[in-house]
Amino acid sequence: MRDIPVVLDGYKLTVVEPPAPKMREDANGNLVPATTRDGVTQFVVSLFAKLRTAPGQRAPKGEEIKVTLETDPGDGFGEDVRVALVSPRINAYQIDNADGRSISGISFKAVGLAPAGPAPASRGEK
């Protein structure tokens, strides 16, 4: 399965590293911007994701995630800015190393970034 939609409404997402073009190595070892098959440049942003909690509850430890963006998010998404992901999705991966070990995890992808709106009301709250 690929591009599994996820709902991140229950998390506060804060920019840790502002969006920048995603880079990869070409055949000569030079860094070049990563593009889609259609030639569109991809971007990457690092976010800190922390669970939203009700008043009086303690939030568990957060997590830093890197998200590949399919479009240029534009200006206004500097460090410490709260954001929302547009159409967020995850993909599972597994990489087998030469030494016989496997590395697996999930990668995050989104169409773009948007300014964070107000926190959603918790269940049972009006």
N, C-alpha and C positions, 0 to 999 in steps of 0.2 A: 504494500500500500504506500502511496505517495501523497504528499500534500494533504495531510489529515487536518481539517479545520479544528482550531482550539478556541475556547472562550477564556479570555484573560481578564474579564471584568472584575474579578475578585482580587486583582493585584494592582499595586501602585508600581508604575514603570517610570524610572528616572534615568535620564541620559548620563552615562559615565564617560563615554568617549563619543563625541559628536559624529554624525554621519560623514563618511568619506568613501570615495570609490573603492570597491573591492579589488584587490590586486592578486595576481597569480604569476607564476614563473612561466615564461615561454620556453621553447625548445633550446634557446641559447642561454638560458639562465637569467634573462632580464625580467624585471618586474613590469608587467603591463596590466592595464585595467581589465577586469573580468567582464565578459559580455555574455548575453544570451545568444541563442542560435540566430536570432534576428539582428544581432549587432548592438543591442541596447546595453549600455553600461549598467552594471549592478553596483549597489552601495552596501555598506555594512555599518551597523551602529551597535555599540555596547550599552546595555541597559541593566539597571539593578532592579530586580523584581522582588517585591515584598508583599506578602499577603495582607489584605485589608482586614482589620479586626473591628469588632464592636467596641464602644467605649468601655474602658475598664479591663479589656482583655489584652494579653501580651502577645504580640506578633512573633511567630517563629522566625528564625534566622532567614534572611533573604538570599538571593542567588544572582550572580552576574551572568547574563546571557548575551551572546552575540546573535544579531538578527541580520539576515541578508534581505535587502530591500530591492524590489524590482524596479522602482522609479526613484528619481532624484527627489529627496524630501524638501529641498529648498532651504532657505535660511530660517532662523528662529528656533533651531533645535540644538542649542549649546549645552554645555555641561550643567547638570542639576535641574534641567527642565523636565517637568512631568509630561509624559506623552501617552498616546494610545497607538496600538498597531492597527493598520487598516488590513483587514482580511488575513489575520495571522494563521499560519499553518506549521505543522511539524513534519519532519521526515526522520525515520530511523535509519541508522547506518551501522555498518560493521566493516572494519579494515583489518585484514590479516597482514601482520608484519612478517618480515623475512625470518625472524627467529621463532616463528610458529605461534606467537601470541596474537590474540584478537583484541581490538579496541572497538567498543560499540558505544552508541549514545543516540541522542536526538539533535537535530539541527532545526533552528527556527527560521522561518521565511515569512515575509509580509509584502503586500503590494506597496505600502508606504507608511509614513508616520503622520499623526494628527495631534494637535494640542489636546491634552487630557481635559475631559469634561469633569463635571462634579462627580463625586463618588456615588455609585448606585446605592439606592436604599436597600438595607438588609431585609431579609425575609421577615415578615410580620410587622414591618415598619411602614408607616404611611406617610 
